[in-house]
Each structure stands twice: as C-alpha cells, then as structure tokens.
Amino acid sequence: MINKTLKYREFLRIFDLISTQGTKSGSVYEFVGITAQHDFDGYTCWLSYKDLTVTLLFHGKFEVEFDKKDTFEEFYKKANSLIALN
C-alpha cells in the first residue's frame, strides 16, 4: 500500500536527499528520476517527476500537480522508498 498522506516535512526530507545525494546539472539536482530545484532565495522549492510537480511553498504549504494518475502512483512509490532510505 502506498502512503498517500505525505506531509510537507517529508517532501523537505526528499528534497534534501536529492540535493545532497543527487547529480547536479546547472541549478537542478537529480536522483532516481526525481529532480529538485529552488528559487534564488530558497523560499520556493520544486520536486519534479515526469509530468508531476510538487511545489513547496513558504509557511509549510505545498501543491501537487500532475497530468496522469500513473505518474502520481509512481512518484509516491519512489517518494516512500526515499523516505525509507533516510
């Protein structure tokens, strides 16, 4: 079963893992197919996977946007795997 209740803090843990363990290309980090990047001041961060984007906003808010449900399912599997590694 997939944990579909990831919280802001867990997304931040994933962002940290990708930015510390991933490969950097320009201002984008990539790890296990998920990319992570942030704006110039670090107040807004993005996690991306295929057609899915998680926008991490200041004050603990986030938005998840995707086109295909399969992408959503794949991302959550990968996200839960990363959380388990950490």
C-alpha positions in Angstrom: 0.0 0.0 0.0 1.2 3.5 -0.8 1.3 6.2 1.8 -0.7 9.0 0.1 -0.5 11.3 3.0 3.0 12.6 2.7 3.4 15.8 4.6 5.4 18.9 3.9 8.2 17.8 6.2 8.6 14.5 4.3 8.8 16.4 1.0 11.5 18.5 2.5 13.4 15.4 3.5 13.1 14.1 0.0 14.3 17.5 -1.4 17.3 17.3 1.0 18.2 13.8 0.0 18.0 14.6 -3.7 20.1 17.8 -3.4 22.7 16.0 -1.3 22.9 12.6 -3.0 21.9 13.6 -6.5 23.8 14.7 -9.5 23.8 18.5 -10.1 23.3 19.9 -13.6 23.1 23.7 -13.5 20.8 24.6 -10.7 18.9 21.2 -10.8 19.6 18.1 -8.8 18.5 14.6 -10.0 18.3 11.4 -8.1 16.4 8.2 -9.0 14.5 10.1 -11.7 13.2 12.9 -9.4 14.6 16.4 -9.9 14.8 19.1 -7.2 15.4 22.8 -7.6 14.7 26.0 -5.7 14.4 29.7 -6.4 17.1 32.2 -5.7 16.2 32.7 -2.0 15.1 29.1 -1.2 11.6 30.0 -0.2 10.0 28.0 -3.0 11.3 24.5 -4.0 10.1 22.1 -6.6 10.3 18.3 -6.9 9.5 17.0 -10.4 9.0 13.6 -11.9 7.8 13.2 -15.4 4.5 15.2 -15.7 4.2 15.7 -11.9 5.4 18.7 -9.9 5.4 19.3 -6.2 5.7 23.0 -5.3 6.9 23.5 -1.7 5.9 27.0 -0.6 6.9 29.0 2.4 5.0 28.5 5.7 4.5 24.8 5.2 2.2 24.7 2.2 2.6 22.6 -0.9 0.8 21.9 -4.2 0.9 18.7 -6.2 0.1 18.9 -9.9 0.1 16.0 -12.4 -1.5 15.0 -15.7 -1.5 11.2 -15.4 -2.6 9.2 -12.4 0.1 6.6 -13.2 2.7 9.2 -12.8 1.2 10.1 -9.4 1.3 6.5 -8.3 4.9 6.0 -9.5 6.1 9.2 -7.7 4.5 8.2 -4.4 6.2 4.8 -4.6 9.6 6.5 -5.2 8.9 9.1 -2.5 8.1 6.4 0.0 11.3 4.5 -1.0 13.4 7.6 -0.4 11.8 8.2 3.0 12.6 4.6 4.0 16.2 5.1 3.0 16.5 8.2 5.1 
